Amino acid sequence: MLVDYTNGKVMKAEPITEGDDLAAANSQSAAMAKAKATLKEAVDKAAAQSANARVVSAVPSLKDGRPVVSIAILDGEQMKTMQRPLD
């Protein structure tokens, strides 16, 4: 999926049918199936830590069987990455 970062609109979407992208999508889907919190909830909490913070990406995964999300944040000119539990 391609998203226009200036307005958040989807510019292009294609089905994932094979390869590494499909494996990653299945892994993310498995994490979200176990999650009790949404990605939006986790992202909102992460972004609230700083008035200048901008979330760049949020990728769910399983860590030791538990759902987590890795969130990349641009805070001013500094890039930070954090993990938040989703259970």
N, C-alpha and C positions, 0 to 999 in steps of 0.2 A: 504494500500500500504506500502510495506517495501522498504526503500531506503538505499543503502550502503552509509554511511556518508563519507567514504574515497574517493569515486569517483563520487557520485551523481547518480549512476545507479539504476534503479528500479530492485529490486531483486524478488519481489512477488507482484502481484496485483490480487485482488478478487473483484467481483461485490458486491455492498452493496444492500441488498434486504430487510432488516428488522431491527427493533430495534432502539436503540439510535444512532447508526452510520448513519442509513438512515435519521433520524430526523435531525441530525447535518449536513449531506450533503445537505438536502433540504434547511435548514436555510442558509447555506453558498452560495448555488446556488441563493437563493432569493436576498442575499446581492450583489452578483456579477452582477445580472441582472439589478440592479439599479446603479451600479458603472460606473463612467466615466473614472477612472484611472484603470490601471491593477495592480495586486498584485506585479508584477515585478517592476513597477514604484515606488510604495510605499516602497518596500523592498530596492531598490537601494538608495532612499533618506534617509532612516533610516540608512543604512550601511555606507553611506558617512559621517556621523557625526563623525566617528572615524576611524583612519587607522587600528586599531586592532579589530574593530567590526566584528562579525560574526553572521549572522542571523540564528537562530535556528528553528524558526517557524513563520508562518504568517497565521492567521485564520480570514477570513472575517465574518462579522455579520452585523445585522441591529441594530442601536442604535437610539431610538426615530424616527424610520422610515428612517434613513439615513445610507448609507453603510459606514462602517469603517473596518479597519483591525487591529487586535492586533498582534504586532510583538514582539517576544522574541529575544533579542540580547545578545550574550556573548561578553563582552568588556574586554579583558584581562581575569581576573578571576572573574569579576563581571557580574551577570545576570541582565539585565534590560528588562522591558516590557513597550511598548508604544503603543498608538493608533494613527492611521493616518486616515484622511478622504479619502474616495474613490470617492467623488462626486465633 
